[in-house]
Amino acid sequence: AEPTEMETSEVNNLAAERESTFVSSVGEADSKEYRAVCRWSEMTRAVMDGVLAARRKYSMPDEYFSIHPNWTRGEQTVRSRTVVAPKMVTTHQGMRVKSQMLDESSRLQKYVSHPDHLVRMMWLCTGMLLIFWDLITIPLVLADATEDTQNFLVLVSHCTVWYWIVDLFYNFFTGYDTGAGIEMRPAKIARHYIRTWLLPDTALVLIEVVIKLLEIIAATDSEELSSVKVLRAVRILRFLRLLRLQKISRIIEVIAKHFTSLTFWLTVKIASGLVFILVVNHYLAIFFMAIGSRGVKNGGPNWLDTYTDEDYGFWDTYAISLHWSLTQFTPSTNNVGPISVPERLFAIAVVLVALALFSSFLSSITNAVNALRSVRLSSASQEAQIRQFFHERNLPAALLAQVKAFMRVRVAAISRMREKDVKLLLELPEALKRRLHTEMYLVHVMELPWWPAFISSRSDFVEKVCHRATTEMLGSPGGDIFVPDGKCEGAIVPVDHGLVYTHREVFNKHSHRFFEGDAGVVSLRPYQPLADVGLWAVWKYRGHLSAEATCPYLFISAEEFSEVAINFGGSTFRYLQVFGLLYVSHVEDLIDRGQLSDLGVDLEVIDDLKARAEFFMEASRASSAKFVTMMAMQDTE
């Protein structure tokens, strides 16, 4: 029930009597501090009760706001709850996924290359091309290629040898992903490479060197040294170079991290299936030519004498053989067939291999094409629905063009995996979720300018703010985050460039797209809070916020933030309460001067409000302790 006038008068008289007693007991100097605290308390109550606004010269316009109920609770209400003081949490801060472990004392540190560096990516792509080159050209030695072709292959092989020799040493100066960070320390890199890939890479380089030595021996004029045995050894060793195919999986794994488009990977899957079939048929064509060439040399029946002429060159014969091989995989016709028994046995083996490979290939390609078609069909279906919607209502064509442009920009935007997109994260236990949210949001939340100096980034209160009150959101290109007069339910903190704020007047005046640099348009910098006054007061957005590019941002819920502050803030709650009331009062003054904006106030003003709020806490704590001590002494007497 509301107190009567008599009760209120008695309380005021008792307070005045106690104040007079306190002043006479502690002296004039300490009484000034007490009176300052009383004036602060009076101002706080006035702001919370709306009395301060009522004293203004002008009547309250619609833009004014009221304090959230959680921040208007008196000290007795807060003390009646279970308050947990901020405590230090000894959570170990491990290395982050993209963190680099460096050894500044090492002279070789400056020569170490990041595994995702552009130069490293180009080097790996070159190595992958050389591996594919060996995959295609090595079997040509079985088909008696022309002398010009062989000379060109030898020339390219020289470059290949030098590449793999340099790559052997380059790996000692390339960092690697440990799963908990990027290892960039030269000593650690060397030990890791020695334990893993040094021995296979060295063996393959030695094979390259031996091949070159044997080629030099075979090219000499000595008949003994250029014997058939040496040439046969060279051919066998060349096939050992195909062991480098195991490197392709490593290279693809590194490159794949830079591509996340579903359409891209479906296209790559289809292309890789076609390349695989062509490579298999390439080898089968070479083997078919080799069997025919052996028949020509032995003087027996063979398909080369039957289906080719003397005018046919190497590549003409290869094209016929490749055509024959492809027809074995597909139900198509061909006028070339096996003649001798070895050729017919080989043809039977090819049919059996084709039966197994082509069915699997066809199923894989069908699934990939259907998935790619469904992705494109979804986009086309949405565009058709929008077109139908506009045509049925005869809406402006210019508006339809803008909607289509937005759709194209949104589809082409770089996607970012969100927490709700990973189903496994939703099933994590609560303790693990809290640690996850702390690691995700703590660095960004602590960048807010109004935290007091005494708060710890690892306090229980701050971690609960990250876990319960903070959510990661994603702004899509051209999408609205809020519009004027929308209800504000918390603060927005951008963590990257890409958000653009437009004042209400500019947004209402212009219907076309405006750009940064126009009057009333502001490109937000990272960690620049927006509408943070909504954490303490009921607030309606004053402007328009949109995203020019895919931009993540944090949303801090006003309700959850105040609940966490009351239950777990301890002394921090009193600071946030006083600071919030001062902040709200300052924003009201700005509104009186006609400055309507969701942008935060200047940092100088924030620092001044922080200092005043911290001074109030210290003065209130000191004067309260003295007043309680004096009252206890009087009661004892």
C-alpha positions in Angstrom: 0.0 0.0 0.0 1.1 3.6 -0.6 2.4 5.4 2.5 0.1 8.1 4.0 1.2 11.7 4.2 1.8 11.3 8.0 4.0 8.3 7.5 6.0 10.0 4.8 6.4 13.1 7.0 7.6 10.9 9.9 10.2 9.1 7.7 11.5 12.5 6.4 11.8 13.9 9.9 13.6 10.8 11.1 16.1 11.0 8.1 16.7 14.7 8.8 17.3 14.0 12.5 19.8 11.2 11.7 21.5 13.4 9.1 21.9 16.2 11.7 23.2 13.7 14.3 25.6 12.2 11.7 27.0 15.7 10.8 27.5 16.7 14.4 29.3 13.4 15.1 31.7 13.1 12.2 32.4 16.7 11.4 31.7 19.0 8.5 34.3 17.5 6.1 32.8 14.0 6.1 29.3 15.4 6.1 29.9 16.9 2.7 30.6 13.5 1.3 27.4 12.2 2.9 25.3 15.1 1.5 26.8 14.4 -2.0 25.7 10.8 -1.7 22.2 11.9 -0.6 22.0 14.2 -3.7 23.1 11.3 -5.9 20.4 9.1 -4.3 17.8 11.8 -4.8 18.8 12.2 -8.5 18.7 8.4 -8.9 15.2 8.1 -7.5 14.0 11.0 -9.6 15.3 9.4 -12.8 13.8 6.0 -11.9 10.4 7.5 -10.9 10.2 9.8 -13.9 10.2 12.9 -11.6 13.3 14.3 -13.2 11.6 14.3 -16.6 8.5 15.9 -15.1 10.6 18.8 -13.8 11.7 19.7 -17.4 10.6 22.9 -18.9 8.8 21.2 -21.8 6.3 18.4 -21.6 7.5 14.8 -22.4 7.4 14.0 -26.1 6.8 10.5 -27.5 10.6 10.0 -28.0 11.2 9.9 -24.3 11.6 6.5 -22.6 11.2 4.8 -19.2 13.8 2.8 -17.3 13.5 -1.0 -17.5 11.9 -2.4 -14.3 14.9 -4.5 -13.3 17.1 -1.3 -13.0 14.5 0.5 -10.8 14.7 -2.0 -7.9 15.8 -0.4 -4.7 18.8 -1.6 -2.6 16.6 -3.5 -0.2 15.0 -5.5 -3.1 18.4 -6.4 -4.5 19.8 -7.4 -1.1 16.9 -9.7 -0.5 18.1 -11.8 -3.5 21.0 -14.2 -3.5 23.8 -12.1 -4.8 27.0 -13.8 -6.0 30.0 -11.5 -5.9 32.2 -11.5 -9.0 34.8 -14.2 -8.7 37.9 -15.1 -10.7 37.5 -18.1 -13.0 40.8 -20.0 -13.6 39.7 -21.2 -17.1 42.8 -21.9 -19.2 42.9 -19.8 -22.3 44.2 -22.2 -24.9 45.4 -21.4 -28.4 42.7 -20.4 -30.8 42.2 -22.1 -34.1 43.9 -19.3 -36.1 46.5 -18.4 -33.5 50.2 -18.6 -34.6 52.9 -20.1 -32.3 56.1 -18.2 -33.0 59.6 -18.4 -31.8 60.9 -14.8 -31.9 64.4 -15.9 -30.6 65.0 -18.0 -33.7 66.8 -16.4 -36.6 64.9 -18.6 -39.1 61.5 -17.4 -37.9 61.2 -14.7 -40.5 61.7 -17.3 -43.3 58.7 -19.5 -42.2 55.7 -19.3 -44.4 52.1 -19.6 -43.3 50.3 -22.7 -44.7 47.5 -20.5 -46.0 49.6 -17.8 -47.6 49.0 -17.0 -51.3 52.5 -18.0 -52.3 52.1 -21.3 -50.6 48.8 -21.9 -52.3 50.3 -21.2 -55.7 53.2 -23.5 -54.9 50.8 -26.3 -54.0 48.7 -25.8 -57.1 51.9 -26.0 -59.2 52.8 -29.3 -57.5 49.3 -30.7 -58.1 49.6 -29.8 -61.8 53.0 -31.6 -62.0 51.5 -34.7 -60.4 48.7 -34.8 -62.9 51.3 -34.2 -65.7 53.2 -37.3 -64.5 49.9 -39.2 -64.2 49.2 -38.5 -67.9 52.6 -38.7 -69.5 54.4 -41.5 -67.7 52.5 -44.4 -69.4 53.4 -42.9 -72.8 56.8 -44.7 -72.6 54.9 -48.0 -73.1 53.4 -46.9 -76.4 56.6 -45.9 -78.3 55.9 -42.2 -78.5 57.7 -40.1 -81.2 61.1 -38.7 -80.6 59.9 -35.1 -80.5 57.3 -36.1 -77.8 59.9 -38.0 -75.8 62.3 -35.0 -75.9 59.6 -32.7 -74.7 58.8 -35.0 -71.9 62.4 -35.2 -70.9 62.6 -31.3 -70.8 59.6 -31.1 -68.6 61.0 -33.8 -66.3 64.0 -31.6 -65.6 61.7 -28.9 -64.2 59.8 -31.5 -62.2 63.0 -32.8 -60.6 64.1 -29.3 -59.5 60.6 -28.5 -58.2 60.5 -31.5 -55.9 64.0 -30.9 -54.7 63.1 -27.3 -53.7 59.8 -28.6 -52.2 61.8 -30.9 -50.0 63.6 -27.9 -48.3 60.5 -25.6 -48.5 58.6 -28.0 -46.2 61.1 -27.3 -43.4 59.9 -23.6 -43.5 56.1 -24.1 -43.9 53.9 -24.0 -40.8 51.2 -26.6 -40.3 47.8 -26.7 -38.6 47.9 -28.5 -35.2 44.1 -28.4 -34.7 44.6 -25.9 -31.9 46.6 -23.3 -33.8 49.1 -22.8 -36.5 52.6 -24.0 -35.6 55.2 -21.6 -37.0 58.2 -22.4 -34.9 61.1 -23.6 -37.1 62.3 -26.3 -34.7 58.8 -27.7 -34.2 58.1 -27.7 -37.9 61.4 -29.6 -38.6 60.6 -32.2 -36.0 57.1 -32.7 -37.4 58.2 -33.0 -41.0 61.0 -35.5 -40.1 58.5 -37.7 -38.2 55.9 -37.6 -41.0 56.7 -36.9 -44.7 60.5 -36.5 -44.9 61.3 -40.1 -45.6 58.7 -40.6 -48.4 59.6 -37.3 -50.0 63.3 -38.0 -49.9 62.8 -41.4 -51.4 60.8 -39.9 -54.3 63.4 -37.3 -54.9 66.1 -39.9 -54.9 64.1 -41.9 -57.5 64.0 -38.7 -59.7 67.8 -38.3 -59.4 68.3 -42.0 -60.2 66.1 -41.7 -63.3 68.1 -38.7 -64.5 71.4 -40.6 -64.0 70.0 -43.6 -66.0 68.8 -41.3 -68.7 72.2 -39.7 -69.0 73.8 -43.2 -69.1 71.3 -44.3 -71.8 72.2 -41.3 -73.9 75.9 -42.1 -74.1 77.5 -43.6 -77.1 78.6 -46.8 -75.3 76.5 -49.7 -76.4 77.1 -51.5 -73.1 75.8 -48.6 -71.1 72.8 -47.9 -73.3 71.6 -51.5 -73.1 68.0 -52.5 -73.0 68.2 -53.3 -69.3 69.0 -49.7 -68.5 66.0 -48.4 -70.6 63.8 -51.0 -68.9 64.9 -49.8 -65.5 64.1 -46.2 -66.4 60.6 -47.2 -67.5 59.9 -49.0 -64.2 61.3 -46.2 -62.0 59.2 -43.6 -63.8 56.1 -45.4 -62.7 57.3 -45.1 -59.1 56.9 -41.3 -59.4 53.1 -42.0 -59.3 53.5 -42.6 -55.6 53.2 -38.8 -55.3 49.4 -39.2 -55.9 49.1 -39.5 -52.2 50.1 -35.8 -51.9 46.9 -34.7 -53.8 44.7 -35.5 -50.9 46.9 -33.2 -48.6 46.9 -30.4 -51.2 43.1 -30.6 -51.8 42.6 -30.5 -48.0 44.6 -27.3 -47.7 42.9 -25.6 -50.7 39.4 -26.8 -49.8 39.4 -24.5 -46.7 39.1 -21.5 -48.9 36.0 -22.6 -50.8 32.6 -23.1 -49.0 30.1 -22.8 -51.9 27.9 -25.8 -52.3 27.5 -25.2 -56.0 31.2 -25.0 -56.4 31.8 -28.3 -54.7 29.0 -30.1 -56.6 30.6 -28.9 -59.8 34.0 -30.0 -58.7 32.6 -33.4 -57.8 31.1 -33.8 -61.3 34.3 -32.6 -63.0 36.5 -34.9 -60.8 34.3 -37.9 -61.8 34.7 -37.1 -65.5 38.5 -36.6 -65.1 38.8 -40.0 -63.3 37.0 -41.8 -66.1 39.2 -40.1 -68.7 42.4 -41.0 -66.8 41.3 -44.7 -66.5 40.5 -44.8 -70.3 43.8 -43.0 -71.0 45.7 -45.9 -69.3 43.6 -48.5 -71.0 44.2 -46.9 -74.4 48.0 -46.9 -73.8 48.0 -50.5 -72.7 45.9 -51.5 -75.8 48.4 -49.7 -78.0 51.3 -51.4 -76.2 49.8 -54.9 -76.8 49.3 -54.0 -80.5 52.9 -52.8 -80.8 54.2 -56.0 -79.3 52.2 -57.9 -81.9 53.7 -55.8 -84.7 57.2 -56.5 -83.4 56.6 -60.3 -83.1 55.0 -60.4 -86.5 51.7 -61.9 -85.2 48.1 -60.7 -85.7 47.3 -57.4 -84.1 44.7 -54.7 -84.3 47.3 -52.0 -85.5 48.0 -53.8 -88.8 44.2 -54.4 -89.2 42.7 -51.0 -88.5 45.6 -48.5 -89.1 47.7 -47.5 -92.1 51.3 -46.6 -92.3 50.5 -42.9 -92.6 49.0 -42.9 -89.2 51.2 -41.2 -86.6 51.4 -41.8 -82.9 48.6 -39.4 -81.9 46.3 -40.8 -84.6 46.7 -44.3 -83.3 46.3 -43.0 -79.7 43.0 -41.3 -80.6 41.7 -44.6 -82.2 42.7 -46.6 -79.1 41.1 -44.0 -76.7 37.9 -44.2 -78.7 37.9 -48.0 -78.4 38.5 -47.8 -74.7 35.6 -45.3 -74.1 33.2 -47.5 -76.1 33.9 -50.3 -73.6 32.5 -48.1 -70.8 29.4 -46.9 -72.7 26.8 -48.6 -74.9 28.3 -47.2 -78.2 29.7 -48.7 -81.4 33.2 -48.8 -82.8 34.8 -50.4 -85.8 38.0 -51.4 -83.9 38.2 -54.6 -82.0 40.8 -57.1 -80.7 42.4 -59.5 -83.1 44.9 -61.7 -81.2 44.3 -63.7 -78.1 46.2 -61.3 -75.7 44.2 -58.4 -77.1 40.9 -60.3 -76.6 41.8 -61.2 -73.1 42.6 -57.6 -72.4 39.3 -56.5 -73.9 37.4 -58.9 -71.6 39.3 -57.4 -68.5 38.4 -53.9 -69.7 34.7 -54.8 -69.9 34.7 -56.2 -66.4 36.5 -53.1 -65.1 34.1 -50.8 -67.0 31.1 -52.6 -65.5 32.2 -51.9 -62.0 33.6 -48.4 -62.5 31.0 -46.9 -64.9 28.0 -47.9 -62.8 29.5 -46.3 -59.7 30.5 -43.2 -61.7 27.0 -42.9 -63.2 25.4 -43.1 -59.8 27.7 -40.5 -58.3 27.3 -38.1 -61.2 23.5 -38.5 -61.1 23.3 -37.6 -57.4 25.6 -34.6 -57.9 23.7 -33.3 -60.9 20.4 -33.7 -59.0 21.7 -31.9 -56.0 23.1 -29.1 -58.3 19.7 -28.9 -60.1 17.8 -28.7 -56.9 20.0 -25.8 -55.7 19.4 -23.9 -58.9 15.7 -24.9 -59.1 15.1 -23.5 -55.6 16.6 -20.1 -56.7 14.6 -20.1 -59.9 11.4 -21.1 -58.1 11.8 -18.2 -55.7 12.4 -15.8 -58.5 9.3 -17.1 -60.3 7.1 -16.6 -57.2 8.3 -13.1 -56.7 7.6 -12.3 -60.4 4.1 -13.8 -60.1 3.5 -11.8 -56.9 4.4 -8.5 -58.6 2.4 -9.2 -61.7 -0.8 -10.1 -59.8 -0.7 -6.8 -58.0 0.7 -4.7 -60.9 3.5 -3.4 -58.7 6.2 -1.0 -60.1 8.8 -2.6 -62.3 11.6 -0.6 -60.7 10.7 -2.2 -57.3 10.8 -5.6 -58.9 14.2 -4.9 -60.3 15.4 -3.9 -56.8 14.0 -7.1 -55.2 15.7 -9.2 -57.9 19.0 -7.4 -57.4 18.8 -8.1 -53.7 18.2 -11.8 -54.3 21.3 -12.0 -56.6 23.4 -10.2 -54.1 22.2 -12.4 -51.2 22.8 -15.6 -53.2 26.4 -14.5 -54.1 27.2 -13.4 -50.6 29.8 -15.3 -48.6 28.1 -17.5 -46.1 29.2 -17.9 -42.5 28.5 -20.9 -40.3 26.3 -20.0 -37.4 25.9 -21.8 -34.1 22.4 -22.9 -34.8 23.5 -24.4 -38.1 25.7 -27.0 -36.3 23.3 -29.4 -34.8 26.0 -31.0 -32.6 26.6 -27.7 -30.8 22.9 -27.6 -29.8 23.3 -30.9 -27.9 26.4 -29.8 -25.8 26.0 -29.9 -22.0 25.4 -26.5 -20.4 28.9 -26.2 -18.9 30.5 -26.8 -22.3 28.1 -24.3 -24.0 29.1 -21.7 -21.4 32.7 -22.2 -22.2 32.0 -22.1 -25.9 30.1 -18.8 -25.7 32.8 -17.3 -23.5 35.5 -18.0 -26.0 33.2 -16.8 -28.8 32.0 -13.5 -27.3 34.4 -12.5 -24.5 36.9 -10.6 -26.6 34.1 -8.6 -28.3 32.0 -8.0 -25.2 34.9 -6.6 -23.3 35.4 -4.0 -26.0 32.3 -2.2 -24.9 33.3 1.2 -23.6 31.2 1.4 -20.4 32.7 -1.5 -18.4 34.2 -0.3 -15.0 37.9 -0.5 -14.5 37.6 -2.9 -11.6 35.8 -5.6 -13.5 37.7 -8.7 -14.6 37.3 -10.2 -18.0 37.2 -13.7 -16.4 34.7 -12.9 -13.7 31.7 -15.2 -13.3 29.4 -12.2 -14.1 31.0 -11.4 -17.5 31.0 -15.1 -18.5 27.3 -15.3 -17.7 26.7 -12.2 -19.8 28.5 -14.0 -22.7 26.5 -17.2 -22.2 23.0 -16.0 -21.4 22.7 -12.5 -22.8 24.8 -12.5 -26.0 23.9 -14.0 -29.3 25.8 -14.0 -32.6 23.7 -12.7 -35.6 24.5 -12.3 -39.3 23.7 -9.4 -41.5 23.1 -10.3 -45.1 24.0 -7.9 -48.0 21.2 -5.5 -48.5 19.2 -6.8 -45.6 17.6 -4.7 -42.9 18.6 -5.2 -39.2 16.2 -2.6 -37.9 14.1 0.3 -39.2 12.9 3.5 -37.5 10.3 3.2 -34.7 11.0 -0.5 -34.3 11.1 -1.8 -30.7 14.7 -2.2 -29.3 15.2 -5.2 -27.2 19.0 -4.8 -26.7 22.3 -3.5 -27.9 24.0 -4.3 -31.2 27.8 -4.7 -31.4 29.3 -5.1 -34.9 32.5 -7.3 -34.9 33.5 -6.5 -38.5 33.1 -3.8 -41.2 29.9 -3.9 -43.3 27.1 -2.4 -41.2 25.7 1.0 -42.3 23.5 3.2 -40.2 21.2 5.8 -41.7 19.5 8.6 -39.8 15.7 8.7 -39.8 15.5 11.9 -41.9 17.7 10.5 -44.7 15.9 7.1 -44.6 12.5 8.7 -44.9 13.5 11.2 -47.6 15.3 8.9 -50.0 13.9 5.7 -51.5 17.0 5.0 -53.6 20.2 3.4 -52.4 22.6 5.7 -50.6 26.3 5.2 -50.0 28.8 5.9 -47.3 29.8 9.6 -47.4 26.2 10.8 -48.0 24.9 13.1 -45.3 23.3 11.1 -42.5 24.9 7.8 -43.5 27.5 6.3 -41.2 29.6 3.2 -41.8 30.0 1.5 -38.4 33.4 0.5 -37.2 34.0 -2.8 -35.3 32.9 -2.7 -31.7 31.0 0.5 -32.1 27.8 -0.1 -30.0 24.5 0.8 -31.4 21.3 1.4 -29.3 23.1 0.4 -26.1 20.9 2.8 -24.2 18.2 0.2 -24.8 20.0 -2.0 -22.2 18.7 0.3 -19.5 15.6 2.0 -20.9 12.6 1.3 -23.2 13.8 2.5 -26.6 12.6 2.7 -30.1 15.0 2.8 -33.0 15.7 6.3 -34.3 17.3 5.2 -37.7 17.9 2.4 -40.1 20.6 -0.2 -39.9 21.5 -2.5 -42.9 24.4 -4.6 -44.1 26.4 -3.8 -47.2 28.2 -7.2 -47.0 28.0 -10.3 -45.0 28.8 -9.0 -41.5 28.5 -10.8 -38.1 27.4 -8.8 -35.1 26.5 -9.5 -31.5 23.1 -8.8 -30.0 23.0 -8.3 -26.2 19.5 -8.8 -24.8 18.4 -6.1 -22.4 16.2 -8.4 -20.3 18.9 -11.1 -19.9 21.6 -8.5 -19.3 19.7 -6.9 -16.4 18.8 -10.3 -14.9 22.4 -11.5 -15.0 23.5 -8.2 -13.4 21.0 -8.5 -10.6 21.7 -12.1 -9.8 25.4 -12.4 -10.4 26.7 -8.8 -10.6 27.3 -8.1 -7.0 28.8 -4.6 -6.7 28.9 -4.4 -10.5 25.1 -4.2 -10.5 25.2 -1.0 -8.5 27.7 0.5 -10.8 25.8 -0.5 -13.9 22.6 0.8 -12.4 24.0 4.2 -11.6 25.9 4.4 -14.9 22.8 3.5 -16.8 20.7 6.1 -15.1 23.3 8.8 -15.9 23.5 7.5 -19.4 19.7 7.7 -19.9 19.7 11.2 -18.4 22.4 12.3 -20.9 20.5 10.8 -23.8 17.4 12.6 -22.7 19.4 15.9 -22.8 20.5 15.0 -26.3 16.9 14.4 -27.3 16.0 17.8 -25.8 18.5 19.4 -28.2 17.0 17.5 -31.1 19.8 14.9 -31.5 17.8 11.7 -32.2 20.2 8.8 -33.0 20.9 5.2 -32.1 24.6 5.8 -32.3 26.5 5.7 -29.0 27.7 8.9 -27.3 31.3 10.1 -27.5 33.9 8.2 -25.6 34.8 11.3 -23.6 31.2 11.4 -22.3 31.3 7.7 -21.5 34.5 8.1 -19.6 33.0 11.0 -17.6 29.9 9.0 -16.8 32.0 6.0 -15.8 34.1 8.2 -13.4 31.0 9.7 -11.9 29.4 6.3 -11.4 32.6 4.9 -9.8 32.9 7.9 -7.5 29.3 7.5 -6.4 30.0 3.8 -5.6 33.1 4.7 -3.5 31.4 7.6 -1.8 28.3 5.6 -1.1 30.3 2.7 0.3 32.5 4.9 2.6 29.6 7.1 3.9 27.4 4.1 4.5 30.1 2.4 6.5 30.6 5.5 8.6 26.9 6.1 9.1 26.3 2.5 10.1 29.2 2.6 12.6 28.0 5.8 14.1 24.4 4.5 14.5 25.7 1.3 16.1 27.7 3.3 18.6 24.7 5.4 19.5 22.5 2.3 19.9 25.1 0.9 22.2 25.2 4.0 24.3 
